[in-house]
Amino acid sequence: LYAVQDEKGNIYEINTLKGSSKKFISFKKEGDFEGLAERNGIFYVLKSNGSIYEVDSGGLANRYDFFDDDKDFDFEGLCLDSASNSLLVACKQHGKKERDKYIWVYRFSLKSMSY
């Protein structure tokens, strides 16, 4: 099992049988990280502003930004959708007040590396 520390760019490996954890990868010094997914040894980390970090096992990261630069977006959840080769990204605050009564889910394509 893997987890991301939400204020630092550290990914931890958790041994669920022993209840132990160890820092596995460091990819960023600080941030507000909200979700983690893994596919074929590559990690995808969601930042609260919608940026996706693609992180390899050596800690090298590529950043892909959300397509809207409105600062009032707040992202909270991330999961892998293997069937569509994409990440699903939940947005709890949409930026446009009239849309805030819904939870918006955006798709990030792992083929084009874009929303």
ZAMARGU-4260 file (C-alpha; in steps of 0.2 Angstrom, whole numbers, plus 5000, padded with zeros to 4 digits):
<rodrens>
0) 5000/5000/5000 | 5006/5018/4996 | 5002/5034/5003 | 5007/5053/5000 | 5011/5064/5015
5) 4999/5079/5012 | 5011/5093/5015 | 5027/5086/5009 | 5031/5077/4993 | 5035/5061/5001
10) 5027/5044/4995 | 5027/5031/5009 | 5026/5012/5007 | 5016/5004/5020 | 5017/4986/5025
15) 4999/4981/5030 | 5004/4965/5038 | 5017/4972/5050 | 5009/4989/5052 | 5026/4998/5047
20) 5030/5011/5034 | 5045/5019/5026 | 5048/5034/5015 | 5049/5027/4997 | 5051/5042/4986
25) 5054/5061/4989 | 5048/5071/4974 | 5044/5089/4980 | 5048/5099/4996 | 5031/5105/5000
30) 5013/5107/4994 | 4995/5102/4997 | 4994/5084/4991 | 4977/5076/4990 | 4978/5059/4982
35) 4989/5046/4975 | 4987/5032/4962 | 4999/5020/4954 | 5000/5011/4938 | 5015/5000/4932
40) 5027/5007/4944 | 5023/5026/4940 | 5014/5036/4954 | 5002/5050/4950 | 4999/5063/4964
45) 4986/5076/4964 | 4989/5093/4971 | 4974/5103/4978 | 4975/5116/4964 | 4972/5102/4951
50) 4990/5099/4946 | 4995/5081/4943 | 5013/5075/4946 | 5019/5060/4937 | 5033/5052/4948
55) 5045/5038/4944 | 5053/5027/4957 | 5068/5038/4957 | 5058/5054/4962 | 5059/5062/4945
60) 5042/5071/4943 | 5033/5079/4928 | 5019/5091/4932 | 5004/5093/4922 | 4993/5108/4927
65) 4974/5110/4927 | 4967/5119/4911 | 4959/5133/4921 | 4970/5145/4931 | 4955/5151/4942
70) 4962/5151/4960 | 4945/5146/4967 | 4946/5127/4962 | 4950/5115/4976 | 4953/5097/4972
75) 4951/5083/4984 | 4951/5065/4977 | 4960/5055/4964 | 4958/5037/4957 | 4964/5027/4942
80) 4951/5022/4929 | 4961/5007/4920 | 4947/5004/4908 | 4949/5022/4900 | 4968/5024/4904
85) 4964/5039/4914 | 4964/5047/4931 | 4947/5053/4939 | 4950/5069/4949 | 4936/5075/4961
90) 4934/5094/4963 | 4925/5100/4979 | 4926/5118/4975 | 4923/5123/4957 | 4928/5141/4956
95) 4911/5146/4949 | 4899/5149/4963 | 4884/5143/4954 | 4892/5126/4951 | 4898/5123/4969
100) 4882/5113/4974 | 4889/5098/4964 | 4905/5088/4965 | 4913/5089/4949 | 4924/5075/4942
105) 4937/5078/4929 | 4946/5065/4918 | 4965/5066/4916 | 4970/5056/4901 | 4986/5046/4904
110) 4988/5044/4885 | 4988/5063/4881 | 4994/5068/4899 | 4980/5082/4899 | 4963/5085/4906
</rodrens>
